[in-house]
Amino acid sequence: MSLFGYLSKENILKVSEEKDAKSRSINGKIVPTSIPVLHGNPSAKDREGKTVIVTVYSLNEAYLGGNKKDGEKIDLTKYPDILALYKAVM
């Protein structure tokens, strides 16, 4: 299964199994990735080891386990694979 990272039209980092991610990208850039995906978002482990979504709005604004409303704000540099993917699709 091929996964592709891209910035959505809302400027949020997404990961899709569909190669047509390019049509959903705000800037037309898609980057192949092996980052785990959960509900169309990159995912990572939380403190309890549970796989949760990572919502990335910018280099300085990312959340673990949700979004601005219900996620835990994180330092994206602690998630180097997700950070590299975000920079690649900017």
The first five atom37 places (N, CA, C, CB, O) and aatype in JSON, in Angstrom:
{
  "aatype": [12, 15, 10, 13, 7, 18, 10, 15, 11, 6, 2, 9, 10, 11, 19, 15, 6, 6, 11, 3, 0, 11, 15, 1, 15, 9, 2, 7, 11, 9, 19, 14, 16, 15, 9, 14, 19, 10, 8, 7, 2, 14, 15, 0, 11, 3, 1, 6, 7, 11, 16, 19, 9, 19, 16, 19, 18, 15, 10, 2, 6, 0, 18, 10, 7, 7, 2, 11, 11, 3, 7, 6, 11, 9, 3, 10, 16, 11, 18, 14, 3, 9, 10, 0, 10, 18, 11, 0, 19, 12],
  "atom_mask": [
    [1, 1, 1, 1, 1],
    [1, 1, 1, 1, 1],
    [1, 1, 1, 1, 1],
    [1, 1, 1, 1, 1],
    [1, 1, 1, 0, 1],
    [1, 1, 1, 1, 1],
    [1, 1, 1, 1, 1],
    [1, 1, 1, 1, 1],
    [1, 1, 1, 1, 1],
    [1, 1, 1, 1, 1],
    [1, 1, 1, 1, 1],
    [1, 1, 1, 1, 1],
    [1, 1, 1, 1, 1],
    [1, 1, 1, 1, 1],
    [1, 1, 1, 1, 1],
    [1, 1, 1, 1, 1],
    [1, 1, 1, 1, 1],
    [1, 1, 1, 1, 1],
    [1, 1, 1, 1, 1],
    [1, 1, 1, 1, 1],
    [1, 1, 1, 1, 1],
    [1, 1, 1, 1, 1],
    [1, 1, 1, 1, 1],
    [1, 1, 1, 1, 1],
    [1, 1, 1, 1, 1],
    [1, 1, 1, 1, 1],
    [1, 1, 1, 1, 1],
    [1, 1, 1, 0, 1],
    [1, 1, 1, 1, 1],
    [1, 1, 1, 1, 1],
    [1, 1, 1, 1, 1],
    [1, 1, 1, 1, 1],
    [1, 1, 1, 1, 1],
    [1, 1, 1, 1, 1],
    [1, 1, 1, 1, 1],
    [1, 1, 1, 1, 1],
    [1, 1, 1, 1, 1],
    [1, 1, 1, 1, 1],
    [1, 1, 1, 1, 1],
    [1, 1, 1, 0, 1],
    [1, 1, 1, 1, 1],
    [1, 1, 1, 1, 1],
    [1, 1, 1, 1, 1],
    [1, 1, 1, 1, 1],
    [1, 1, 1, 1, 1],
    [1, 1, 1, 1, 1],
    [1, 1, 1, 1, 1],
    [1, 1, 1, 1, 1],
    [1, 1, 1, 0, 1],
    [1, 1, 1, 1, 1],
    [1, 1, 1, 1, 1],
    [1, 1, 1, 1, 1],
    [1, 1, 1, 1, 1],
    [1, 1, 1, 1, 1],
    [1, 1, 1, 1, 1],
    [1, 1, 1, 1, 1],
    [1, 1, 1, 1, 1],
    [1, 1, 1, 1, 1],
    [1, 1, 1, 1, 1],
    [1, 1, 1, 1, 1],
    [1, 1, 1, 1, 1],
    [1, 1, 1, 1, 1],
    [1, 1, 1, 1, 1],
    [1, 1, 1, 1, 1],
    [1, 1, 1, 0, 1],
    [1, 1, 1, 0, 1],
    [1, 1, 1, 1, 1],
    [1, 1, 1, 1, 1],
    [1, 1, 1, 1, 1],
    [1, 1, 1, 1, 1],
    [1, 1, 1, 0, 1],
    [1, 1, 1, 1, 1],
    [1, 1, 1, 1, 1],
    [1, 1, 1, 1, 1],
    [1, 1, 1, 1, 1],
    [1, 1, 1, 1, 1],
    [1, 1, 1, 1, 1],
    [1, 1, 1, 1, 1],
    [1, 1, 1, 1, 1],
    [1, 1, 1, 1, 1],
    [1, 1, 1, 1, 1],
    [1, 1, 1, 1, 1],
    [1, 1, 1, 1, 1],
    [1, 1, 1, 1, 1],
    [1, 1, 1, 1, 1],
    [1, 1, 1, 1, 1],
    [1, 1, 1, 1, 1],
    [1, 1, 1, 1, 1],
    [1, 1, 1, 1, 1],
    [1, 1, 1, 1, 1]
  ],
  "atom_positions": [
    [[0.85, -1.17, 0.0], [0.0, 0.0, 0.0], [0.89, 1.23, 0.0], [-0.97, 0.0, 1.22], [1.82, 1.34, 0.81]],
    [[0.62, 2.15, -0.89], [1.4, 3.39, -1.0], [0.7, 4.5, -0.23], [1.59, 3.8, -2.48], [-0.51, 4.71, -0.38]],
    [[1.46, 5.2, 0.58], [0.93, 6.33, 1.33], [1.6, 7.61, 0.84], [1.16, 6.14, 2.85], [2.77, 7.61, 0.46]],
    [[0.84, 8.71, 0.86], [1.34, 9.99, 0.4], [0.96, 11.07, 1.39], [0.78, 10.32, -1.0], [-0.18, 11.14, 1.85]],
    [[1.93, 11.92, 1.72], [1.67, 13.07, 2.57], [1.39, 14.29, 1.71], [0.0, 0.0, 0.0], [1.93, 14.42, 0.61]],
    [[0.54, 15.18, 2.21], [0.21, 16.41, 1.5], [-0.4, 17.41, 2.47], [-0.77, 16.12, 0.32], [-0.82, 17.04, 3.56]],
    [[-0.45, 18.67, 2.07], [-1.15, 19.69, 2.84], [-2.55, 19.83, 2.28], [-0.4, 21.06, 2.79], [-2.74, 20.05, 1.08]],
    [[-3.54, 19.7, 3.14], [-4.93, 19.81, 2.72], [-5.26, 21.26, 2.37], [-5.89, 19.3, 3.82], [-4.47, 22.17, 2.62]],
    [[-6.4, 21.46, 1.8], [-6.84, 22.8, 1.44], [-7.01, 23.67, 2.7], [-8.16, 22.74, 0.66], [-7.06, 24.9, 2.6]],
    [[-7.1, 23.04, 3.87], [-7.16, 23.76, 5.15], [-5.75, 23.98, 5.71], [-8.03, 22.99, 6.18], [-5.6, 24.5, 6.82]],
    [[-4.73, 23.58, 4.95], [-3.33, 23.75, 5.33], [-2.93, 22.85, 6.5], [-3.06, 25.2, 5.69], [-2.11, 23.23, 7.34]],
    [[-3.51, 21.64, 6.56], [-3.22, 20.66, 7.6], [-2.52, 19.47, 6.94], [-4.52, 20.22, 8.35], [-2.93, 19.04, 5.86]],
    [[-1.48, 18.94, 7.58], [-0.78, 17.78, 7.06], [-1.7, 16.56, 7.09], [0.5, 17.52, 7.87], [-2.28, 16.24, 8.12]],
    [[-1.81, 15.89, 5.96], [-2.64, 14.69, 5.83], [-1.8, 13.58, 5.22], [-3.9, 14.96, 4.97], [-0.79, 13.84, 4.57]],
    [[-2.21, 12.34, 5.43], [-1.6, 11.17, 4.82], [-2.73, 10.36, 4.22], [-0.76, 10.32, 5.85], [-3.73, 10.09, 4.89]],
    [[-2.57, 9.98, 2.97], [-3.63, 9.27, 2.28], [-3.09, 8.03, 1.59], [-4.32, 10.17, 1.27], [-1.95, 8.02, 1.11]],
    [[-3.91, 6.99, 1.54], [-3.57, 5.8, 0.79], [-3.84, 5.99, -0.7], [-4.36, 4.61, 1.32], [-3.4, 5.18, -1.52]],
    [[-4.53, 7.02, -1.04], [-4.94, 7.24, -2.42], [-3.95, 8.12, -3.15], [-6.33, 7.86, -2.48], [-3.56, 9.19, -2.67]],
    [[-3.55, 7.65, -4.33], [-2.58, 8.42, -5.1], [-3.15, 9.75, -5.58], [-2.1, 7.6, -6.29], [-2.4, 10.64, -5.97]],
    [[-4.46, 9.89, -5.54], [-5.07, 11.16, -5.98], [-4.97, 12.24, -4.9], [-6.53, 10.93, -6.37], [-5.66, 13.25, -4.98]],
    [[-4.12, 12.02, -3.9], [-3.9, 13.05, -2.87], [-3.52, 14.38, -3.51], [-2.82, 12.61, -1.88], [-3.77, 15.44, -2.95]],
    [[-2.9, 14.31, -4.69], [-2.48, 15.54, -5.37], [-3.67, 16.47, -5.64], [-1.78, 15.2, -6.7], [-3.54, 17.69, -5.56]],
    [[-4.83, 15.88, -5.95], [-6.0, 16.72, -6.23], [-6.56, 17.36, -4.96], [-7.09, 15.89, -6.91], [-7.32, 18.32, -5.05]],
    [[-6.19, 16.84, -3.79], [-6.65, 17.39, -2.53], [-5.62, 18.3, -1.87], [-7.02, 16.28, -1.58], [-5.87, 18.89, -0.82]],
    [[-4.46, 18.4, -2.49], [-3.36, 19.18, -1.94], [-3.52, 20.66, -2.27], [-2.03, 18.67, -2.47], [-3.9, 21.02, -3.38]],
    [[-3.25, 21.51, -1.3], [-3.37, 22.95, -1.51], [-2.33, 23.46, -2.5], [-3.22, 23.69, -0.18], [-2.58, 24.44, -3.21]],
    [[-1.17, 22.8, -2.56], [-0.1, 23.29, -3.43], [0.34, 22.27, -4.5], [1.09, 23.67, -2.59], [1.29, 22.51, -5.23]],
    [[-0.36, 21.14, -4.58], [-0.04, 20.14, -5.59], [1.12, 19.22, -5.23], [0.0, 0.0, 0.0], [1.44, 18.31, -5.99]],
    [[1.75, 19.44, -4.08], [2.88, 18.6, -3.67], [2.37, 17.39, -2.91], [3.87, 19.4, -2.8], [1.57, 17.51, -1.98]],
    [[2.83, 16.21, -3.33], [2.59, 14.99, -2.56], [3.93, 14.29, -2.41], [1.53, 14.06, -3.26], [4.78, 14.33, -3.3]],
    [[4.11, 13.65, -1.27], [5.38, 13.01, -0.96], [5.1, 11.59, -0.46], [6.18, 13.84, 0.1], [4.35, 11.41, 0.49]],
    [[5.7, 10.59, -1.1], [5.52, 9.23, -0.6], [6.05, 9.14, 0.83], [6.25, 8.21, -1.52], [7.07, 9.75, 1.17]],
    [[5.36, 8.36, 1.66], [5.76, 8.23, 3.06], [5.4, 6.86, 3.59], [5.1, 9.33, 3.91], [4.53, 6.17, 3.06]],
    [[6.08, 6.48, 4.64], [5.74, 5.24, 5.35], [5.25, 5.54, 6.76], [6.97, 4.29, 5.4], [5.12, 4.64, 7.58]],
    [[4.97, 6.81, 7.03], [4.44, 7.2, 8.34], [3.08, 6.54, 8.55], [4.33, 8.75, 8.46], [2.25, 6.55, 7.64]],
    [[2.85, 5.98, 9.71], [1.54, 5.38, 9.99], [0.43, 6.42, 9.9], [1.53, 4.72, 11.38], [0.61, 7.59, 10.25]],
    [[-0.72, 5.98, 9.42], [-1.85, 6.88, 9.22], [-3.03, 6.42, 10.09], [-2.26, 6.93, 7.73], [-3.24, 5.22, 10.29]],
    [[-3.78, 7.38, 10.59], [-4.99, 7.11, 11.36], [-6.0, 8.17, 10.98], [-4.71, 7.1, 12.91], [-5.8, 9.36, 11.23]],
    [[-7.08, 7.75, 10.38], [-8.15, 8.66, 9.98], [-7.64, 9.81, 9.09], [-8.82, 9.24, 11.21], [-8.09, 10.95, 9.22]],
    [[-6.71, 9.5, 8.18], [-6.21, 10.5, 7.24], [-5.14, 11.42, 7.78], [0.0, 0.0, 0.0], [-4.71, 12.34, 7.08]],
    [[-4.71, 11.2, 9.01], [-3.67, 12.02, 9.63], [-2.47, 11.15, 9.96], [-4.2, 12.71, 10.91], [-2.61, 9.93, 10.13]],
    [[-1.28, 11.76, 10.04], [-0.15, 10.98, 10.55], [-0.48, 10.56, 11.99], [1.19, 11.8, 10.48], [-1.28, 11.22, 12.65]],
    [[0.14, 9.49, 12.46], [-0.13, 9.05, 13.82], [1.17, 8.78, 14.57], [-1.0, 7.8, 13.81], [2.23, 8.61, 13.97]],
    [[1.05, 8.76, 15.89], [2.19, 8.49, 16.77], [1.63, 7.89, 18.06], [3.02, 9.81, 17.07], [0.42, 7.84, 18.26]],
    [[2.53, 7.44, 18.9], [2.13, 6.87, 20.2], [2.03, 7.98, 21.24], [3.15, 5.79, 20.66], [2.86, 8.89, 21.28]],
    [[1.0, 7.91, 22.08], [0.89, 8.86, 23.18], [1.64, 8.31, 24.4], [-0.6, 9.14, 23.53], [2.33, 7.3, 24.29]],
    [[1.51, 8.95, 25.52], [2.25, 8.55, 26.73], [1.92, 7.14, 27.2], [1.94, 9.52, 27.85], [2.77, 6.47, 27.78]],
    [[0.69, 6.69, 26.93], [0.29, 5.34, 27.33], [0.62, 4.3, 26.28], [-1.19, 5.31, 27.63], [0.35, 3.11, 26.47]],
    [[1.19, 4.73, 25.16], [1.53, 3.8, 24.09], [0.42, 3.56, 23.1], [0.0, 0.0, 0.0], [0.54, 2.7, 22.22]],
    [[-0.66, 4.3, 23.22], [-1.8, 4.19, 22.31], [-1.51, 4.99, 21.03], [-3.11, 4.69, 22.99], [-0.98, 6.1, 21.09]],
    [[-1.87, 4.42, 19.88], [-1.7, 5.13, 18.61], [-2.8, 6.18, 18.47], [-1.72, 4.14, 17.42], [-3.98, 5.86, 18.53]],
    [[-2.39, 7.43, 18.27], [-3.33, 8.54, 18.15], [-2.93, 9.42, 16.97], [-3.39, 9.38, 19.46], [-1.8, 9.35, 16.48]],
    [[-3.86, 10.25, 16.53], [-3.57, 11.14, 15.41], [-2.65, 12.27, 15.85], [-4.86, 11.71, 14.83], [-2.59, 12.64, 17.02]],
    [[-1.92, 12.79, 14.87], [-1.13, 13.99, 15.05], [-1.68, 15.01, 14.05], [0.43, 13.73, 14.85], [-1.7, 14.74, 12.85]],
    [[-2.11, 16.15, 14.54], [-2.65, 17.2, 13.68], [-1.6, 18.3, 13.59], [-4.02, 17.75, 14.22], [-1.25, 18.91, 14.6]],
    [[-1.12, 18.55, 12.37], [-0.07, 19.54, 12.17], [-0.63, 20.71, 11.37], [1.16, 18.92, 11.44], [-1.03, 20.56, 10.21]],
    [[-0.66, 21.89, 12.0], [-1.12, 23.11, 11.35], [0.05, 23.93, 10.81], [-1.95, 23.95, 12.33], [-0.08, 24.63, 9.8]],
    [[1.19, 23.85, 11.5], [2.38, 24.6, 11.1], [3.57, 24.01, 11.84], [2.23, 26.14, 11.4], [3.41, 23.11, 12.66]],
    [[4.76, 24.53, 11.56], [5.95, 24.05, 12.25], [5.86, 24.28, 13.76], [7.2, 24.73, 11.69], [6.45, 23.54, 14.55]],
    [[5.14, 25.29, 14.16], [5.03, 25.65, 15.58], [3.7, 25.27, 16.21], [5.24, 27.12, 15.73], [3.46, 25.57, 17.39]],
    [[2.84, 24.63, 15.44], [1.53, 24.27, 16.0], [1.13, 22.87, 15.55], [0.46, 25.29, 15.57], [0.7, 22.66, 14.42]],
    [[1.29, 21.92, 16.47], [0.93, 20.53, 16.22], [0.34, 19.95, 17.5], [2.17, 19.7, 15.74], [0.71, 20.34, 18.61]],
    [[-0.57, 19.0, 17.34], [-1.29, 18.43, 18.48], [-1.31, 16.91, 18.39], [-2.71, 18.98, 18.55], [-1.48, 16.34, 17.32]],
    [[-1.14, 16.28, 19.54], [-1.18, 14.84, 19.66], [-2.54, 14.43, 20.2], [-0.03, 14.32, 20.57], [-3.0, 14.97, 21.21]],
    [[-3.19, 13.49, 19.53], [-4.45, 12.96, 20.02], [-5.67, 13.8, 19.74], [0.0, 0.0, 0.0], [-6.72, 13.58, 20.33]],
    [[-5.55, 14.76, 18.85], [-6.69, 15.61, 18.52], [-6.26, 16.82, 17.74], [0.0, 0.0, 0.0], [-5.29, 16.78, 16.98]],
    [[-7.0, 17.91, 17.93], [-6.7, 19.14, 17.21], [-6.57, 20.29, 18.21], [-7.79, 19.45, 16.14], [-6.34, 20.06, 19.39]],
    [[-6.74, 21.51, 17.72], [-6.6, 22.69, 18.59], [-7.54, 22.63, 19.8], [-6.89, 23.97, 17.79], [-7.2, 23.11, 20.88]],
    [[-8.69, 22.04, 19.62], [-9.69, 22.02, 20.68], [-9.45, 20.95, 21.73], [-11.06, 21.83, 20.09], [-9.66, 21.18, 22.92]],
    [[-9.0, 19.76, 21.3], [-8.95, 18.66, 22.26], [-7.64, 17.88, 22.28], [-10.05, 17.72, 21.97], [-7.53, 16.87, 22.98]],
    [[-6.64, 18.32, 21.52], [-5.37, 17.61, 21.51], [-4.36, 18.23, 22.46], [0.0, 0.0, 0.0], [-4.58, 19.31, 23.01]],
    [[-3.26, 17.53, 22.65], [-2.16, 18.01, 23.49], [-1.13, 18.67, 22.58], [-1.52, 16.85, 24.32], [-0.58, 18.02, 21.69]],
    [[-0.86, 19.95, 22.8], [0.13, 20.64, 21.97], [1.49, 19.99, 22.16], [0.18, 22.16, 22.33], [1.91, 19.71, 23.28]],
    [[2.18, 19.76, 21.04], [3.48, 19.07, 21.09], [4.55, 19.88, 20.37], [3.37, 17.68, 20.47], [4.26, 20.76, 19.55]],
    [[5.77, 19.56, 20.69], [6.94, 20.09, 20.0], [7.21, 19.14, 18.84], [8.2, 20.22, 20.97], [7.61, 17.99, 19.05]],
    [[7.0, 19.61, 17.64], [7.11, 18.75, 16.46], [8.52, 18.21, 16.25], [6.68, 19.53, 15.22], [8.69, 17.19, 15.58]],
    [[9.52, 18.86, 16.82], [10.89, 18.35, 16.67], [11.07, 17.0, 17.38], [11.9, 19.36, 17.21], [12.03, 16.28, 17.09]],
    [[10.17, 16.66, 18.29], [10.23, 15.36, 18.97], [9.65, 14.24, 18.11], [9.49, 15.43, 20.31], [9.67, 13.07, 18.5]],
    [[9.12, 14.6, 16.94], [8.56, 13.64, 15.99], [9.23, 13.9, 14.63], [6.98, 13.79, 15.88], [8.6, 14.41, 13.71]],
    [[10.51, 13.54, 14.52], [11.3, 13.92, 13.34], [10.75, 13.44, 12.0], [12.69, 13.41, 13.5], [10.89, 14.13, 11.0]],
    [[10.13, 12.26, 11.96], [9.58, 11.77, 10.69], [8.41, 12.64, 10.22], [9.12, 10.31, 10.83], [8.29, 12.96, 9.04]],
    [[7.55, 13.01, 11.17], [6.4, 13.85, 10.82], [6.88, 15.25, 10.47], [5.39, 13.91, 11.99], [6.36, 15.86, 9.53]],
    [[7.84, 15.76, 11.2], [8.42, 17.08, 10.89], [9.01, 17.09, 9.49], [9.49, 17.45, 11.93], [8.78, 18.03, 8.73]],
    [[9.77, 16.07, 9.15], [10.4, 16.0, 7.81], [9.33, 15.93, 6.72], [11.35, 14.76, 7.71], [9.47, 16.56, 5.67]],
    [[8.27, 15.18, 6.96], [7.2, 15.08, 5.96], [6.52, 16.44, 5.79], [6.17, 14.01, 6.36], [6.24, 16.85, 4.67]],
    [[6.25, 17.12, 6.89], [5.61, 18.44, 6.81], [6.47, 19.4, 6.01], [5.36, 19.0, 8.22], [5.97, 20.12, 5.14]],
    [[7.77, 19.42, 6.28], [8.67, 20.31, 5.54], [8.71, 19.94, 4.06], [10.07, 20.26, 6.13], [8.85, 20.83, 3.22]],
    [[8.61, 18.67, 3.74], [8.68, 18.22, 2.34], [7.45, 18.63, 1.54], [8.85, 16.71, 2.29], [7.55, 18.82, 0.32]],
    [[6.3, 18.76, 2.19], [5.08, 19.09, 1.45], [4.75, 20.57, 1.48], [3.91, 18.3, 2.01], [3.78, 21.01, 0.85]],
    [[5.54, 21.36, 2.22], [5.28, 22.82, 2.31], [5.49, 23.48, 0.97], [6.2, 23.48, 3.37], [5.32, 24.69, 0.84]]
  ]
}
